[in-house]
């Protein structure tokens, strides 16, 4: 059995989901962790009995790595992934792929040139509700999508941003509510519609925060080449993280998601429901556990299960479609004009 030597770069909040997923697999060994904050890297290395580094390039030179998992601020995803790919190291990165579309393209091209696998975390695709809707779209039970809408209303206060040295900035986070919070829900909508984008028409603004550069509100339209028009509304100045909502109006019924729960009502009277299984949990360090983490584990397992036999569910090429959509939202919002896609590429270069 192949034993993959794995390193995690970035030891912040999302680290436990990646670390525990790795050590739970017989075919993986967590050999190193890396973080610019030495004390944080030391702490994680002590927990997992592995080496630690504060410089990822030094780690690349010192360790014989098969895979890295990237849990870094957004602006570092592309340079770290590209450096790894050039060293023939497989990559699994947290979303978003990058801040700029051109950097995401370079990630995909460099991985392909060096024959390494690039995967991108969009764990909500593994939620039971998401799976039910996708299955019923693919089977034809729902018929074609006629239109769709989504809503994300969460809470990211100024105090939240004060705790970070990179969030809330265009240079390092690349945006606000869209690229950080709503991106998962917008990815699901694009995955459901499953068509190239025709145009994006969006507005972005900062309405309720005093200390950030980026948007805390966004709304707009994403139109697809298959004729489907979807609407989105996202804010992160609500007073709590309300359940995200997606609705698809289809030829044969209506599909709704509220948080992870999906209900599909067909015009013939049948109804289908999928929700998280209370028995399906995964234990992390310090007692952390949660349904959302289960989906992380499922996607990470898919990455390793397919590493030798094929491609993961969310490849770099697949994630690039969502990255292009997100960048087009910002392009449209900043320029206050519609971004039109021609031959699968946006008219503008962002």
VOLODREN-653055 format. One line per 3 residues: for each residue x, y, z of C-alpha. Coordinates in Angstrom, 3 decimals. Example, Ala and Ser with C-alpha at 12.3 -4.5 7.8 and 13.67 -1.06 7.14 Angstrom:
<recs>
12.300,-4.500,7.800 ~ 13.670,-1.060,7.140 .
</recs>
This chain:
<recs>
0.000,0.000,0.000 ~ 1.234,3.454,-0.931 ~ 2.000,5.624,2.095 .
1.655,9.297,1.242 ~ 3.929,11.698,3.085 ~ 1.787,14.763,3.748 .
2.414,18.255,5.109 ~ -0.076,20.932,6.108 ~ 0.813,24.561,5.467 .
-1.113,26.867,7.777 ~ -2.013,25.930,11.363 ~ -5.050,28.154,11.909 .
-8.724,27.468,12.554 ~ -9.286,25.003,9.710 ~ -6.146,22.979,10.501 .
-7.838,20.297,12.690 ~ -10.204,19.227,9.900 ~ -7.225,18.520,7.673 .
-4.895,17.033,10.268 ~ -7.384,14.569,11.734 ~ -8.508,13.510,8.275 .
-4.913,12.700,7.371 ~ -4.013,10.755,10.520 ~ -7.235,8.737,10.311 .
-6.074,7.203,7.028 ~ -3.735,4.204,6.916 ~ -2.231,5.361,3.628 .
-1.219,8.819,4.895 ~ 1.461,10.066,7.267 ~ 1.514,13.651,8.506 .
5.263,14.291,8.424 ~ 5.368,18.069,8.820 ~ 3.405,21.243,9.504 .
4.297,24.801,8.569 ~ 3.234,28.214,9.845 ~ 4.936,31.614,9.940 .
3.962,31.800,13.614 ~ 6.565,29.518,15.185 ~ 4.690,28.860,18.421 .
1.617,27.731,16.508 ~ 3.624,25.377,14.293 ~ 5.457,23.989,17.349 .
2.190,23.330,19.143 ~ 0.650,21.413,16.242 ~ 3.850,19.474,15.640 .
3.873,18.393,19.290 ~ 0.272,17.173,19.037 ~ 0.888,15.187,15.868 .
4.512,14.211,16.585 ~ 5.895,15.551,13.337 ~ 8.416,18.134,12.145 .
7.567,21.812,11.955 ~ 8.734,24.692,9.784 ~ 8.149,28.406,9.485 .
9.198,28.533,5.803 ~ 7.386,26.312,3.317 ~ 10.251,26.445,0.787 .
12.645,25.178,3.440 ~ 10.162,22.405,4.183 ~ 9.996,21.478,0.494 .
13.774,21.125,0.423 ~ 14.030,19.179,3.682 ~ 11.099,16.758,3.389 .
10.317,14.204,0.708 ~ 6.654,15.158,0.354 ~ 3.979,13.528,-1.756 .
1.120,15.888,-0.864 ~ 0.584,19.277,0.732 ~ -2.691,20.611,2.099 .
-2.968,24.397,2.064 ~ -4.799,26.188,4.891 ~ -3.385,29.676,4.356 .
-4.695,33.202,3.788 ~ -6.202,33.532,0.318 ~ -3.357,35.455,-1.317 .
-0.881,32.665,-0.523 ~ -2.812,29.786,-2.071 ~ -1.521,30.333,-5.608 .
2.215,30.903,-4.959 ~ 2.441,27.962,-2.540 ~ 0.494,25.630,-4.853 .
2.577,26.610,-7.881 ~ 5.841,26.104,-5.973 ~ 4.666,22.658,-4.856 .
3.524,21.621,-8.324 ~ 6.932,22.518,-9.755 ~ 8.405,20.071,-7.233 .
6.001,17.286,-8.280 ~ 4.014,17.533,-5.039 ~ 0.252,16.951,-5.172 .
-1.921,19.757,-3.763 ~ -5.199,20.020,-1.898 ~ -6.048,23.618,-1.069 .
-8.796,25.331,0.833 ~ -11.057,27.660,-1.124 ~ -10.729,30.033,-2.858 .
-8.098,28.875,-5.337 ~ -6.656,32.372,-5.399 ~ -7.564,36.046,-5.418 .
-6.956,36.626,-9.129 ~ -8.292,34.473,-11.940 ~ -4.976,34.515,-13.821 .
-3.229,33.028,-10.772 ~ -5.808,30.252,-10.578 ~ -5.237,29.474,-14.255 .
-1.494,29.272,-13.594 ~ -2.156,26.850,-10.732 ~ -4.090,24.525,-13.050 .
-1.565,24.775,-15.873 ~ 1.456,24.206,-13.616 ~ -0.169,21.161,-12.018 .
-0.959,19.737,-15.455 ~ 2.557,20.409,-16.784 ~ 4.074,18.563,-13.831 .
1.549,15.720,-13.790 ~ 0.380,16.393,-10.245 ~ -3.154,16.425,-8.852 .
-4.693,19.711,-7.764 ~ -7.826,19.562,-5.628 ~ -9.818,22.418,-4.097 .
-11.979,22.178,-0.981 ~ -15.682,22.825,-1.549 ~ -16.915,20.495,1.173 .
-20.570,21.563,0.988 ~ -20.901,19.479,-2.169 ~ -20.717,16.475,0.162 .
-23.626,17.501,2.390 ~ -26.620,15.128,2.147 ~ -28.913,17.938,0.959 .
-26.544,18.982,-1.808 ~ -26.170,15.370,-2.925 ~ -29.937,14.842,-3.068 .
-30.557,17.881,-5.261 ~ -27.658,17.069,-7.591 ~ -28.831,13.467,-7.902 .
-32.383,14.482,-8.789 ~ -31.157,16.995,-11.341 ~ -28.895,14.432,-12.990 .
-31.617,11.765,-13.021 ~ -34.035,14.136,-14.729 ~ -36.641,13.813,-11.968 .
-36.631,17.571,-11.405 ~ -36.444,18.398,-15.077 ~ -34.530,21.405,-16.320 .
-33.835,24.312,-13.977 ~ -35.937,27.357,-14.854 ~ -34.424,29.789,-12.350 .
-32.630,29.881,-8.998 ~ -31.908,32.114,-6.035 ~ -29.618,32.021,-3.034 .
-29.197,33.959,0.186 ~ -26.317,34.185,2.669 ~ -26.813,36.412,5.734 .
-24.033,35.948,8.270 ~ -22.271,37.822,11.058 ~ -18.685,39.031,10.686 .
-18.324,42.001,13.017 ~ -15.539,44.580,13.131 ~ -14.256,42.689,16.162 .
-13.956,39.575,13.986 ~ -11.835,41.474,11.477 ~ -9.689,43.063,14.198 .
-8.449,39.602,15.178 ~ -6.952,38.988,11.730 ~ -3.963,40.538,9.980 .
-5.246,39.632,6.514 ~ -9.027,39.469,6.471 ~ -10.942,42.516,5.298 .
-8.246,43.522,2.794 ~ -8.267,43.445,-0.999 ~ -4.570,42.569,-1.093 .
-4.691,39.462,1.098 ~ -8.308,38.285,1.386 ~ -9.289,39.460,-2.076 .
-12.758,40.519,-0.987 ~ -15.250,40.039,1.796 ~ -18.603,38.327,2.001 .
-18.434,36.903,-1.527 ~ -14.978,35.312,-1.594 ~ -14.991,34.210,2.035 .
-18.546,33.425,3.152 ~ -20.887,33.165,0.149 ~ -18.456,31.347,-2.129 .
-19.584,27.916,-0.909 ~ -23.252,28.586,-1.610 ~ -22.472,30.196,-4.950 .
-20.351,27.181,-5.861 ~ -23.292,24.899,-5.094 ~ -25.592,26.929,-7.338 .
-23.110,26.814,-10.217 ~ -22.642,23.066,-9.656 ~ -26.409,22.533,-9.760 .
-26.917,24.601,-12.933 ~ -23.916,22.922,-14.593 ~ -23.505,25.298,-17.521 .
-20.980,27.837,-18.712 ~ -21.688,31.392,-17.606 ~ -23.126,33.914,-20.048 .
-22.813,37.055,-17.942 ~ -22.508,38.393,-14.391 ~ -24.173,41.632,-13.295 .
-23.467,42.522,-9.665 ~ -23.222,45.282,-7.100 ~ -20.886,45.265,-4.104 .
-20.636,47.706,-1.198 ~ -19.482,48.183,2.374 ~ -22.562,49.234,4.324 .
-21.993,48.382,7.971 ~ -18.286,47.976,8.732 ~ -15.864,50.711,9.699 .
-12.466,49.025,9.570 ~ -12.476,46.895,6.390 ~ -11.694,47.751,2.771 .
-13.815,45.024,1.197 ~ -17.516,44.454,0.610 ~ -19.917,43.346,3.313 .
-22.896,43.274,0.925 ~ -23.358,41.960,-2.600 ~ -26.260,41.127,-4.846 .
-26.725,40.394,-8.479 ~ -27.545,38.081,-11.336 ~ -25.585,35.223,-12.865 .
-26.917,34.092,-16.228 ~ -25.849,30.820,-17.804 ~ -25.464,29.702,-21.398 .
-28.301,27.177,-20.972 ~ -30.743,30.027,-20.320 ~ -30.949,29.771,-16.542 .
-30.826,33.064,-14.646 ~ -29.963,32.961,-10.934 ~ -30.050,35.691,-8.286 .
-27.817,36.023,-5.243 ~ -27.890,38.144,-2.091 ~ -25.112,38.072,0.499 .
-24.312,40.152,3.582 ~ -22.071,39.596,6.598 ~ -23.444,42.288,8.895 .
-26.408,40.259,10.173 ~ -26.530,39.516,13.912 ~ -25.939,35.762,13.575 .
-25.048,33.182,10.952 ~ -28.507,32.466,9.576 ~ -28.910,29.229,7.592 .
-27.971,29.703,3.948 ~ -30.810,29.220,1.492 ~ -30.968,27.979,-2.091 .
-34.088,27.510,-4.175 ~ -34.339,26.020,-7.652 ~ -37.536,26.355,-9.663 .
-37.502,23.419,-12.040 ~ -39.791,22.023,-14.735 ~ -41.042,19.222,-12.481 .
-40.877,20.764,-9.029 ~ -39.029,22.949,-6.564 ~ -35.821,22.098,-4.703 .
-34.943,23.994,-1.536 ~ -31.925,23.941,0.727 ~ -31.876,25.541,4.164 .
-28.467,25.038,5.755 ~ -27.628,21.405,4.940 ~ -31.241,20.195,4.730 .
-32.814,19.778,1.321 ~ -36.422,19.195,0.366 ~ -37.562,18.401,-3.151 .
-41.249,18.631,-3.988 ~ -42.269,17.322,-7.368 ~ -45.408,18.413,-9.174 .
-46.729,14.846,-9.016 ~ -46.923,15.140,-5.217 ~ -43.813,13.218,-4.246 .
-41.461,14.776,-1.705 ~ -37.866,13.888,-0.900 ~ -35.860,15.102,2.094 .
-32.191,14.773,3.019 ~ -30.470,16.078,6.126 ~ -27.393,15.445,8.240 .
-27.253,12.118,10.033 ~ -26.902,12.749,13.806 ~ -24.872,9.540,14.046 .
-22.368,10.745,11.455 ~ -19.733,12.708,13.373 ~ -15.974,13.014,13.318 .
-13.822,13.861,16.320 ~ -11.110,16.482,16.142 ~ -8.438,17.703,18.517 .
-9.646,19.559,21.618 ~ -13.016,17.866,21.338 ~ -14.083,19.807,18.248 .
-16.709,18.016,16.208 ~ -19.522,18.983,13.903 ~ -21.575,17.990,10.880 .
-19.769,20.441,8.628 ~ -16.501,18.759,9.474 ~ -17.843,15.424,8.263 .
-18.095,16.840,4.765 ~ -14.483,18.011,4.992 ~ -13.446,14.458,5.816 .
-15.464,13.069,2.913 ~ -13.812,15.381,0.404 ~ -10.318,14.793,1.764 .
-10.926,11.038,1.598 ~ -12.090,11.398,-2.000 ~ -8.858,13.225,-2.850 .
-6.660,10.424,-1.528 ~ -8.906,7.604,-2.767 ~ -8.522,8.885,-6.331 .
-4.909,10.057,-6.179 ~ -3.577,7.048,-8.072 ~ -6.650,5.903,-9.954 .
-8.174,9.097,-11.357 ~ -9.214,12.648,-10.581 ~ -10.878,13.931,-7.391 .
-14.443,15.216,-7.516 ~ -13.329,18.850,-7.304 ~ -10.316,19.230,-9.547 .
-8.465,22.452,-10.207 ~ -10.282,22.712,-13.536 ~ -13.654,22.337,-11.843 .
-12.853,24.859,-9.128 ~ -11.548,27.267,-11.768 ~ -15.122,27.699,-13.018 .
-16.208,28.956,-9.598 ~ -13.102,31.125,-9.291 ~ -13.942,32.739,-12.623 .
-17.493,33.430,-11.451 ~ -16.329,34.987,-8.164 ~ -13.774,37.189,-9.932 .
-16.454,38.293,-12.393 ~ -18.687,39.365,-9.485 ~ -15.901,41.633,-8.267 .
-15.146,42.888,-11.771 ~ -18.791,43.769,-12.327 ~ -19.203,45.295,-8.873 .
-16.084,47.446,-9.066 ~ -16.697,48.672,-12.628 ~ -20.463,48.902,-12.193 .
-21.070,47.131,-15.463 ~ -22.039,43.697,-16.736 ~ -19.223,41.220,-17.355 .
-19.996,39.213,-20.480 ~ -18.393,35.842,-21.139 ~ -17.356,34.917,-24.654 .
-16.064,31.469,-25.576 ~ -16.120,30.494,-21.894 ~ -13.863,33.420,-20.923 .
-14.911,36.763,-19.515 ~ -14.489,39.796,-21.701 ~ -12.374,41.423,-19.026 .
-9.104,40.070,-17.669 ~ -9.078,40.224,-13.888 .
</recs>
